[in-house]
Amino acid sequence: MSSSDNTYRIIEIVGSSTNSIEDAIKTGLARTSETVKHLRWFEVTETRGHIEDGKIAHYQVGMKVGFTVE
């Protein structure tokens, strides 16, 4: 089987961070990579956050993540 003949599965995750949207993405993917093998790509599907006292308390990023099926 060549590398172009892969089959992929897609899951949805939400990463969060108190620092930034980019950090929420990195945190979500890092945590997912601890339990899911062969991550290949991600797509940001939504961004949102939590507000406390008129300020951003944390960011949340919804993502679809694709990985190769063994």
C-alpha positions in Angstrom: 0.0 0.0 0.0 1.5 3.4 -0.9 1.3 6.4 1.3 -1.4 7.9 -1.0 -3.7 5.0 -0.3 -4.5 5.9 3.3 -7.8 5.8 5.1 -8.6 8.5 7.6 -10.9 8.9 10.5 -12.2 12.3 11.8 -12.9 13.2 15.4 -14.0 16.5 16.9 -12.2 18.1 19.9 -12.3 21.4 21.8 -9.0 22.8 23.0 -8.9 25.6 25.6 -6.4 28.1 26.9 -6.2 31.2 29.1 -3.5 32.6 26.8 -4.6 32.6 23.2 -6.5 30.9 20.4 -3.3 29.5 19.0 -2.4 28.1 22.4 -5.9 26.5 22.6 -5.2 24.8 19.3 -1.8 23.6 20.4 -3.1 22.4 23.8 -6.0 20.5 22.2 -3.8 18.8 19.6 -1.0 17.9 22.2 -3.5 16.3 24.5 -5.2 14.4 21.7 -1.9 13.1 20.4 -1.4 11.4 23.8 -4.2 9.0 23.1 -4.7 9.0 19.3 -2.0 7.8 17.0 -1.1 9.1 13.5 -2.7 12.6 13.7 -2.4 14.1 10.2 -4.4 17.3 10.0 -6.8 19.6 11.7 -9.5 22.1 10.7 -10.7 24.9 13.1 -14.5 24.8 13.0 -15.4 27.3 15.7 -13.8 29.7 18.1 -15.4 31.0 21.3 -14.4 32.1 24.7 -15.5 32.7 28.3 -15.8 36.2 29.7 -15.3 37.2 33.3 -15.6 40.7 34.6 -15.6 42.1 31.1 -12.3 40.4 30.1 -11.5 37.2 28.3 -11.0 34.4 30.8 -10.2 31.7 28.3 -10.4 30.7 24.7 -12.0 27.6 23.3 -11.4 26.3 19.8 -13.4 23.5 18.2 -11.6 21.4 15.7 -12.0 18.4 13.4 -8.9 16.2 13.6 -8.0 13.6 11.0 -5.8 10.6 11.6 -4.6 7.6 9.6 -6.4 4.3 10.3 -4.0 1.5 10.8 
